Amino acid sequence: MLRLHSFTPKVARLGVAACGLAALAACGDNGISGPTLDLSLSRVAGFDPLKAALVQARDEANGGFNLDMWAAVVDRNGLVVAVVFTGATSTDQWPGSRVIAAQKANTANAFSLPHLALSTANLYAATQPGGTLFGLQEANPTNEEVAYGGDAADYGTRKDFMVGKRIGGTNVFGGGLPLYDAEGTLVGGLGVSGDASCADHNIAWKMRYNLQLDHVPAGVADGGKDDNIIYDITNGVSASGFGHPECSAAATSIGNALPTTHPIGH
């Protein structure tokens, strides 16, 4: 005759604990039922490709101060794919720009669509007082535990604490661009920080070009063709509603020429 084991309070407690751990795992960014990091994007815009693209773009004239830079990529789920810098150490560029780069990547991804690309530069005018998107910069707050967790010695390396986690954050000046693959699929966002915001945008555009993730379907700039920075603010008013302040004559000239020097969808 078969004999059933008795169901003791201790067994019950262990069962509840196991279920609790399972639930926590399922709720995490990389849990069993939650989103996981896009490994295909990691191969295209992971640590090595991203760093190479950033170094190449930063070494060109961009109208800024020629400073060392940070860059970050998030996938379409908002999970950080990679974080890199150009200097010899993580303090050769502004330490605060690490998080700003990730915020820009998150913003460009979060506010772009499969059929419409918006750069962070495109959001500047509309988010100013009286603008149609005023207050957007307070939306989707940065996850501070993700931004500042882990060992600072790992920041900007393959072991950066942000990788594989949601950073959140909303940033509304130049340096963030959505990423579209060769099929025109929106796969994530790129953020660059470390110089004047106009130079950040120029570097990000060139990086996206270098990564061949610039198959932009449409935007609010250049007659609706792309998401380039727009310099049309006069007396504090943007003619298009998507304008960005000028930083320098050189940055403006380089930025306006980007669709010609580094055309989208190449």
N, C-alpha and C positions, 0 to 999 in steps of 0.2 A: 504494500500500500504506500502511495506517495505521501510524503509529509511536507507541508508547507512551512517555510521559515517564518518565525514570528516577526511582526512588524513593530519594532521598538521605537521609542521616541528618538533615540540616537540616530537610527537609520533615517527617520523623518527629517531630522535636522541636517544631516548630510545631503539629503536629496534637495532640500530647499537651498542650501549653499551652492550646490552644483548648478541648479537652475539659475540662481542669481548671477553666477559667473558667466553662464552661457548668455544671459540677457545682456550683461555688460559687453561681452564680446560682440554681440549682434549690433549693439548701438554704436560701436566705435567706427572710425572712419574706414578701417580696413577689416571690419567684422565680417562674419559669415554671410549675413544678409545685406550688408551695407556696401557702398561703392568701394572699389579697389583702384589703386593707381593704374593709369593707362600705360601699360608696358610698351605698347607700340610708340607712344609719344616719347617715352623715356629713351628709346633707341634713336629717335630723330632729334629730340631737343633735351636730351639728358645732359649729364655733367660735361662730358668731353665736347660734344658738338656745341653746347651752349657757350662754354668758355672760349672755344675757338672762334665762334661767331662774334662774341663780345670783344675779344682782343682785336680782331680784324676791323670791326666797326669803330672801335675807340681810337685806333691808330690813324684814322682818316680825319680830315678837317670837319668839324661839326659846329663851329661857331661858339664854342664854350670856352672853358678855362683849361682844357686838355688834362682833366683830372682822371685819376683811376676810378673805376666804376664797379657797381654791383648789377647783377641781372638775376631774375628769377622767372620760372615758368610754372604755371598751374595747368592741370588738365581740365576737361569740361566739367568734372565734378567739383572743381575748386581745390583739389589736392595738389600740394606743391610737388613738382617733378624734380626740380634741381635749383640750386642757388650757387652762384659763382661770383668771383671778383677778378680784377685784372692785376692788382698789385702783388708784391711779393708776400705780404701778410694781410690779414683781414683789417688791419688798422691803417693800411696805406690809402684807403678810401674812407669817406665819412662812415663811421659805424652805424649811424642812424639810417643810412640809405639802404641797408640790407632789408629792413622791414618795409621801407617805402617801396622798394622794387617789388617785393611780394604783394603789397597792397595794390600797386598799379596792375600787376598781372591779374590779380583777382578781379579788379574793377573792369578791365577790358573784357575779360571772359564773362563776367556776370551781367554786363549791360550791352553785349553784342548778341546778335541772333544769326541763324544760318543764312538769312537773306539780307542782313544789314549789320555792317561793322561800325563800331564806335570806338575811337581811341580815347584815352583819358583826356587828351588835349581838347577833344570835341566837347567835353563836358564842362569846361571851365566857365564859359559865359552864362550858361543856363543855371548854374548852381550858385551864382552870386545873388546877393539880396535883390529881390524883385524879379529874379529869373524864374523861368518856368519849372526848373528842377531844384530850386533853393531848398536846402535841407538834405539833399541826396548824399552829401558828403558825411552826414551823420548816420547814414544807413549802414547796415551790415558791419558792425564794429569789429575791429581787429581782435582776434583771439590772442590775448596777451600771453597765455600759458604756452601756446605754440610759438609765438614770436620770440619770446625770451627764455624759453626752456632749454634744457640740455647744457652741454659744456660749450662755453664761448669759443674755446679753442677749435671747435668743430665747425664754426660758422663759415659758410662759403666752401665747404668741402662736401664730399659724398656723404658724410655722416651728419650734415646739418640737421638739427632737431626738427626743422620745419618739413623736411621731405616726407611725403606720404600723409601729411596732415592738412587740415583746412586752416588757412591763415585768416581768411576774411579780410575786412578792411575796404574802405572806399577812398580813392585818391582822384582828384579832379584837375591835375595839371599834367603837362606833357611827359611822356615816357612809357605809357602803357598801350599795347596793341593786341587785338584778338589774333588768333592763329588759325589759318585755314589751309588744309592740306591740298594735294594735287587734285582731289576729287571735289574740292570746294566745301568740304566738311569742316565745320567749326570744331576745333579739337582742344582749344584752351586759350590761354593768354600769356603774354610776355610783358615783363616790367623791367625798366632800367632806371637807375638812380645813381647820383653821385656828382652831377654837374648842374648847370643851369637847366631849367625844365625844358627849354627849347632844344638844347643840345641833347638832353635825354631822349626827346622824341626822335631827333635825327639818328641817334645811335640805335634806338630800338627799331626804327624802320629799316636801317641797313642790316641789323641782325636778322630780322624776319626775312629779308631778302636772301641773306646768306644761308639761312636754314631752309629756304624754299617752302616756307609756310605762309606765303603771302598771296594766296589765290582768293583775294577779297571779292565778294560778290557785288557789293554796292556800299555806299556810305553817304555822308553828308557833305563831303568835300569834292572839289574838282568836278562839279556838275553832277554829283551823285555817284561818282565812279569809285571813290575810295574813302579812307578814314584819315587822310593826311591832316596835319595841323593847319588851321585857318587863321590868317592874320587879317582880321577885318574889324578890329575894335577901334572906334573913334570916339573920343570924349566919353569913354567908359561904356559905349554901346556897341554890341556886335551886330553887324548888318544881317548876318545869317542866323544869329542866335546860338552859334556853335564856335565862336571865336576864342582866341587865346592871345594873351599879351605878348608883345615882342620882347625878346631878351637882348638881342644885338642885331645889327644890320647883317652881319655874316651868317648868323643862325637863321635869320629870316630868308636870306637868299638861298642857302642850302636847303632849307625846309621846303620852300616853294618849288625847287627843282627836283625834289625826290621822285615824283612820278615819272620824270624823264631819265634821271641818272640811275634810279633803281626802280624800274617799273614793276607794278604788281603782276602777279600771275605769270611770271616768266617760266 
